[in-house]
């Protein structure tokens, strides 16, 4: 599932940090992500591999997104 305006992980993290008031973020090293995936039983490729998705079928069927932009969606989650 994706919004009609998908963003890169870099854009997502920048917007998320801004929302919660953190000015800088350090990237997680790949080995740490792979280790964490083993410990949690989650496939590391879900985090490390790119997927550019677009909700074409939803849009074609007239679905209306409450928050088509990430910057509008995050405050609605009440995370920061």
N, CA, C and O atoms as a GROMACS GRO file, in nm:
protein
  320
    1UNK      N    1   0.086  -0.116   0.000
    1UNK     CA    2   0.000   0.000   0.000
    1UNK      C    3   0.090   0.122   0.000
    1UNK      O    4   0.193   0.125   0.067
    2UNK      N    5   0.051   0.218  -0.073
    2UNK     CA    6   0.130   0.339  -0.089
    2UNK      C    7   0.036   0.458  -0.104
    2UNK      O    8  -0.080   0.443  -0.142
    3UNK      N    9   0.088   0.574  -0.075
    3UNK     CA   10   0.012   0.695  -0.103
    3UNK      C   11   0.028   0.730  -0.250
    3UNK      O   12   0.113   0.672  -0.318
    4UNK      N   13  -0.051   0.824  -0.300
    4UNK     CA   14  -0.033   0.865  -0.439
    4UNK      C   15   0.093   0.948  -0.460
    4UNK      O   16   0.128   0.981  -0.573
    5UNK      N   17   0.162   0.981  -0.352
    5UNK     CA   18   0.288   1.055  -0.362
    5UNK      C   19   0.396   0.982  -0.281
    5UNK      O   20   0.435   1.028  -0.174
    6UNK      N   21   0.444   0.868  -0.332
    6UNK     CA   22   0.545   0.792  -0.258
    6UNK      C   23   0.675   0.871  -0.244
    6UNK      O   24   0.707   0.955  -0.328
    7UNK      N   25   0.748   0.841  -0.138
    7UNK     CA   26   0.875   0.909  -0.111
    7UNK      C   27   0.985   0.806  -0.092
    7UNK      O   28   0.957   0.690  -0.065
    8UNK      N   29   1.107   0.849  -0.105
    8UNK     CA   30   1.222   0.762  -0.077
    8UNK      C   31   1.236   0.747   0.074
    8UNK      O   32   1.178   0.824   0.151
    9UNK      N   33   1.314   0.647   0.115
    9UNK     CA   34   1.339   0.630   0.257
    9UNK      C   35   1.408   0.752   0.315
    9UNK      O   36   1.380   0.793   0.428
   10UNK      N   37   1.499   0.811   0.238
   10UNK     CA   38   1.569   0.932   0.283
   10UNK      C   39   1.470   1.045   0.311
   10UNK      O   40   1.479   1.112   0.414
   11UNK      N   41   1.375   1.065   0.220
   11UNK     CA   42   1.274   1.168   0.239
   11UNK      C   43   1.183   1.135   0.358
   11UNK      O   44   1.147   1.222   0.436
   12UNK      N   45   1.148   1.006   0.370
   12UNK     CA   46   1.062   0.964   0.480
   12UNK      C   47   1.128   0.992   0.614
   12UNK      O   48   1.066   1.050   0.703
   13UNK      N   49   1.255   0.952   0.628
   13UNK     CA   50   1.324   0.971   0.755
   13UNK      C   51   1.345   1.119   0.787
   13UNK      O   52   1.334   1.159   0.903
   14UNK      N   53   1.374   1.200   0.686
   14UNK     CA   54   1.389   1.344   0.708
   14UNK      C   55   1.259   1.405   0.759
   14UNK      O   56   1.259   1.485   0.853
   15UNK      N   57   1.148   1.367   0.697
   15UNK     CA   58   1.017   1.419   0.737
   15UNK      C   59   0.981   1.369   0.877
   15UNK      O   60   0.927   1.445   0.957
   16UNK      N   61   1.010   1.241   0.906
   16UNK     CA   62   0.980   1.184   1.037
   16UNK      C   63   1.062   1.254   1.145
   16UNK      O   64   1.008   1.288   1.251
   17UNK      N   65   1.191   1.276   1.121
   17UNK     CA   66   1.275   1.346   1.220
   17UNK      C   67   1.222   1.486   1.246
   17UNK      O   68   1.220   1.531   1.361
   18UNK      N   69   1.181   1.555   1.142
   18UNK     CA   70   1.127   1.689   1.158
   18UNK      C   71   1.000   1.685   1.243
   18UNK      O   72   0.980   1.770   1.330
   19UNK      N   73   0.915   1.587   1.220
   19UNK     CA   74   0.789   1.574   1.294
   19UNK      C   75   0.812   1.552   1.443
   19UNK      O   76   0.741   1.609   1.526
   20UNK      N   77   0.912   1.470   1.477
   20UNK     CA   78   0.935   1.440   1.619
   20UNK      C   79   1.041   1.528   1.683
   20UNK      O   80   1.074   1.511   1.800
   21UNK      N   81   1.097   1.622   1.605
   21UNK     CA   82   1.189   1.719   1.661
   21UNK      C   83   1.333   1.672   1.676
   21UNK      O   84   1.404   1.720   1.764
   22UNK      N   85   1.376   1.580   1.592
   22UNK     CA   86   1.514   1.534   1.594
   22UNK      C   87   1.584   1.592   1.472
   22UNK      O   88   1.540   1.571   1.359
   23UNK      N   89   1.692   1.666   1.494
   23UNK     CA   90   1.756   1.738   1.385
   23UNK      C   91   1.846   1.655   1.296
   23UNK      O   92   1.864   1.688   1.178
   24UNK      N   93   1.902   1.549   1.350
   24UNK     CA   94   1.998   1.470   1.271
   24UNK      C   95   1.969   1.322   1.290
   24UNK      O   96   1.923   1.279   1.396
   25UNK      N   97   1.998   1.246   1.187
   25UNK     CA   98   1.980   1.102   1.196
   25UNK      C   99   2.103   1.031   1.140
   25UNK      O  100   2.159   1.073   1.039
   26UNK      N  101   2.143   0.926   1.206
   26UNK     CA  102   2.258   0.848   1.160
   26UNK      C  103   2.207   0.723   1.088
   26UNK      O  104   2.115   0.657   1.136
   27UNK      N  105   2.266   0.691   0.974
   27UNK     CA  106   2.222   0.572   0.903
   27UNK      C  107   2.259   0.444   0.978
   27UNK      O  108   2.363   0.438   1.044
   28UNK      N  109   2.174   0.345   0.967
   28UNK     CA  110   2.203   0.215   1.029
   28UNK      C  111   2.292   0.135   0.935
   28UNK      O  112   2.262   0.124   0.816
   29UNK      N  113   2.402   0.080   0.986
   29UNK     CA  114   2.487  -0.002   0.900
   29UNK      C  115   2.416  -0.131   0.859
   29UNK      O  116   2.336  -0.186   0.935
   30UNK      N  117   2.446  -0.178   0.738
   30UNK     CA  118   2.379  -0.297   0.685
   30UNK      C  119   2.393  -0.418   0.777
   30UNK      O  120   2.298  -0.494   0.795
   31UNK      N  121   2.514  -0.436   0.836
   31UNK     CA  122   2.533  -0.553   0.923
   31UNK      C  123   2.438  -0.549   1.043
   31UNK      O  124   2.391  -0.653   1.090
   32UNK      N  125   2.411  -0.428   1.094
   32UNK     CA  126   2.322  -0.415   1.209
   32UNK      C  127   2.178  -0.449   1.170
   32UNK      O  128   2.105  -0.512   1.247
   33UNK      N  129   2.138  -0.408   1.050
   33UNK     CA  130   2.004  -0.441   1.002
   33UNK      C  131   1.991  -0.591   0.981
   33UNK      O  132   1.890  -0.650   1.018
   34UNK      N  133   2.094  -0.653   0.924
   34UNK     CA  134   2.090  -0.799   0.902
   34UNK      C  135   2.086  -0.875   1.035
   34UNK      O  136   2.014  -0.973   1.048
   35UNK      N  137   2.164  -0.830   1.133
   35UNK     CA  138   2.162  -0.893   1.264
   35UNK      C  139   2.024  -0.878   1.329
   35UNK      O  140   1.969  -0.974   1.382
   36UNK      N  141   1.971  -0.759   1.323
   36UNK     CA  142   1.838  -0.736   1.380
   36UNK      C  143   1.731  -0.818   1.312
   36UNK      O  144   1.636  -0.863   1.377
   37UNK      N  145   1.746  -0.839   1.182
   37UNK     CA  146   1.645  -0.918   1.111
   37UNK      C  147   1.650  -1.064   1.154
   37UNK      O  148   1.547  -1.131   1.161
   38UNK      N  149   1.770  -1.114   1.183
   38UNK     CA  150   1.782  -1.251   1.232
   38UNK      C  151   1.716  -1.263   1.370
   38UNK      O  152   1.644  -1.360   1.396
   39UNK      N  153   1.741  -1.166   1.455
   39UNK     CA  154   1.687  -1.170   1.592
   39UNK      C  155   1.534  -1.155   1.595
   39UNK      O  156   1.468  -1.211   1.683
   40UNK      N  157   1.480  -1.080   1.500
   40UNK     CA  158   1.334  -1.057   1.499
   40UNK      C  159   1.259  -1.149   1.405
   40UNK      O  160   1.136  -1.156   1.409
   41UNK      N  161   1.333  -1.222   1.320
   41UNK     CA  162   1.267  -1.311   1.226
   41UNK      C  163   1.205  -1.240   1.107
   41UNK      O  164   1.117  -1.294   1.041
   42UNK      N  165   1.251  -1.118   1.080
   42UNK     CA  166   1.201  -1.040   0.967
   42UNK      C  167   1.305  -1.043   0.856
   42UNK      O  168   1.425  -1.032   0.883
   43UNK      N  169   1.261  -1.057   0.734
   43UNK     CA  170   1.352  -1.062   0.619
   43UNK      C  171   1.420  -0.926   0.601
   43UNK      O  172   1.353  -0.825   0.587
   44UNK      N  173   1.553  -0.924   0.602
   44UNK     CA  174   1.630  -0.800   0.589
   44UNK      C  175   1.602  -0.729   0.457
   44UNK      O  176   1.614  -0.607   0.448
   45UNK      N  177   1.564  -0.803   0.354
   45UNK     CA  178   1.538  -0.741   0.224
   45UNK      C  179   1.420  -0.644   0.230
   45UNK      O  180   1.410  -0.553   0.148
   46UNK      N  181   1.331  -0.661   0.327
   46UNK     CA  182   1.219  -0.567   0.342
   46UNK      C  183   1.269  -0.427   0.376
   46UNK      O  184   1.203  -0.328   0.346
   47UNK      N  185   1.385  -0.420   0.439
   47UNK     CA  186   1.443  -0.292   0.478
   47UNK      C  187   1.548  -0.246   0.378
   47UNK      O  188   1.557  -0.128   0.345
   48UNK      N  189   1.628  -0.340   0.329
   48UNK     CA  190   1.744  -0.303   0.249
   48UNK      C  191   1.717  -0.288   0.100
   48UNK      O  192   1.789  -0.214   0.032
   49UNK      N  193   1.615  -0.354   0.049
   49UNK     CA  194   1.587  -0.347  -0.094
   49UNK      C  195   1.485  -0.238  -0.125
   49UNK      O  196   1.397  -0.210  -0.043
   50UNK      N  197   1.498  -0.178  -0.240
   50UNK     CA  198   1.407  -0.071  -0.281
   50UNK      C  199   1.284  -0.126  -0.351
   50UNK      O  200   1.290  -0.226  -0.423
   51UNK      N  201   1.172  -0.060  -0.328
   51UNK     CA  202   1.047  -0.091  -0.398
   51UNK      C  203   0.974   0.040  -0.423
   51UNK      O  204   0.928   0.106  -0.329
   52UNK      N  205   0.965   0.077  -0.547
   52UNK     CA  206   0.892   0.200  -0.582
   52UNK      C  207   0.751   0.156  -0.620
   52UNK      O  208   0.730   0.102  -0.729
   53UNK      N  209   0.656   0.180  -0.533
   53UNK     CA  210   0.518   0.137  -0.558
   53UNK      C  211   0.428   0.258  -0.575
   53UNK      O  212   0.455   0.367  -0.523
   54UNK      N  213   0.320   0.237  -0.650
   54UNK     CA  214   0.223   0.342  -0.676
   54UNK      C  215   0.084   0.279  -0.675
   54UNK      O  216   0.065   0.174  -0.736
   55UNK      N  217  -0.014   0.339  -0.606
   55UNK     CA  218  -0.146   0.279  -0.590
   55UNK      C  219  -0.237   0.298  -0.713
   55UNK      O  220  -0.345   0.356  -0.701
   56UNK      N  221  -0.194   0.251  -0.828
   56UNK     CA  222  -0.268   0.273  -0.953
   56UNK      C  223  -0.411   0.220  -0.947
   56UNK      O  224  -0.504   0.291  -0.987
   57UNK      N  225  -0.431   0.099  -0.898
   57UNK     CA  226  -0.567   0.042  -0.894
   57UNK      C  227  -0.658   0.121  -0.802
   57UNK      O  228  -0.775   0.144  -0.834
   58UNK      N  229  -0.607   0.164  -0.688
   58UNK     CA  230  -0.688   0.244  -0.596
   58UNK      C  231  -0.729   0.375  -0.663
   58UNK      O  232  -0.845   0.416  -0.656
   59UNK      N  233  -0.635   0.439  -0.726
   59UNK     CA  234  -0.664   0.566  -0.792
   59UNK      C  235  -0.759   0.545  -0.909
   59UNK      O  236  -0.852   0.624  -0.928
   60UNK      N  237  -0.738   0.439  -0.987
   60UNK     CA  238  -0.826   0.409  -1.099
   60UNK      C  239  -0.969   0.383  -1.055
   60UNK      O  240  -1.063   0.408  -1.131
   61UNK      N  241  -0.987   0.333  -0.932
   61UNK     CA  242  -1.121   0.305  -0.880
   61UNK      C  243  -1.177   0.420  -0.795
   61UNK      O  244  -1.279   0.404  -0.729
   62UNK      N  245  -1.110   0.534  -0.798
   62UNK     CA  246  -1.163   0.652  -0.732
   62UNK      C  247  -1.138   0.663  -0.583
   62UNK      O  248  -1.202   0.744  -0.516
   63UNK      N  249  -1.047   0.582  -0.529
   63UNK     CA  250  -1.018   0.589  -0.386
   63UNK      C  251  -0.966   0.728  -0.351
   63UNK      O  252  -0.881   0.783  -0.420
   64UNK      N  253  -1.018   0.784  -0.243
   64UNK     CA  254  -0.977   0.915  -0.196
   64UNK      C  255  -0.890   0.898  -0.071
   64UNK      O  256  -0.936   0.843   0.030
   65UNK      N  257  -0.769   0.943  -0.078
   65UNK     CA  258  -0.676   0.934   0.034
   65UNK      C  259  -0.700   1.048   0.131
   65UNK      O  260  -0.711   1.163   0.090
   66UNK      N  261  -0.708   1.016   0.259
   66UNK     CA  262  -0.721   1.121   0.361
   66UNK      C  263  -0.594   1.205   0.369
   66UNK      O  264  -0.601   1.326   0.392
   67UNK      N  265  -0.481   1.141   0.351
   67UNK     CA  266  -0.352   1.209   0.363
   67UNK      C  267  -0.263   1.168   0.246
   67UNK      O  268  -0.180   1.079   0.263
   68UNK      N  269  -0.276   1.229   0.131
   68UNK     CA  270  -0.194   1.191   0.017
   68UNK      C  271  -0.047   1.231   0.031
   68UNK      O  272   0.038   1.178  -0.040
   69UNK      N  273  -0.016   1.323   0.120
   69UNK     CA  274   0.121   1.370   0.141
   69UNK      C  275   0.171   1.323   0.278
   69UNK      O  276   0.099   1.330   0.377
   70UNK      N  277   0.295   1.275   0.283
   70UNK     CA  278   0.354   1.227   0.407
   70UNK      C  279   0.352   1.332   0.517
   70UNK      O  280   0.320   1.301   0.632
   71UNK      N  281   0.386   1.454   0.484
   71UNK     CA  282   0.393   1.561   0.586
   71UNK      C  283   0.258   1.585   0.652
   71UNK      O  284   0.253   1.631   0.766
   72UNK      N  285   0.149   1.554   0.584
   72UNK     CA  286   0.015   1.567   0.642
   72UNK      C  287  -0.025   1.444   0.723
   72UNK      O  288  -0.100   1.453   0.820
   73UNK      N  289   0.026   1.328   0.681
   73UNK     CA  290  -0.011   1.202   0.747
   73UNK      C  291   0.055   1.185   0.883
   73UNK      O  292  -0.009   1.139   0.977
   74UNK      N  293   0.181   1.222   0.895
   74UNK     CA  294   0.253   1.199   1.020
   74UNK      C  295   0.192   1.268   1.142
   74UNK      O  296   0.180   1.205   1.247
   75UNK      N  297   0.152   1.395   1.133
   75UNK     CA  298   0.089   1.456   1.250
   75UNK      C  299  -0.040   1.385   1.292
   75UNK      O  300  -0.074   1.384   1.410
   76UNK      N  301  -0.110   1.326   1.197
   76UNK     CA  302  -0.233   1.254   1.229
   76UNK      C  303  -0.205   1.126   1.308
   76UNK      O  304  -0.296   1.074   1.374
   77UNK      N  305  -0.082   1.076   1.303
   77UNK     CA  306  -0.045   0.956   1.377
   77UNK      C  307  -0.015   0.985   1.523
   77UNK      O  308  -0.006   0.894   1.605
   78UNK      N  309   0.000   1.113   1.557
   78UNK     CA  310   0.030   1.157   1.694
   78UNK      C  311   0.154   1.088   1.748
   78UNK      O  312   0.151   1.026   1.854
   79UNK      N  313   0.264   1.099   1.673
   79UNK     CA  314   0.388   1.035   1.714
   79UNK      C  315   0.488   1.131   1.774
   79UNK      O  316   0.589   1.089   1.832
   80UNK      N  317   0.462   1.260   1.762
   80UNK     CA  318   0.564   1.352   1.808
   80UNK      C  319   0.513   1.465   1.886
   80UNK      O  320   0.591   1.549   1.930
   0.00000   0.00000   0.00000
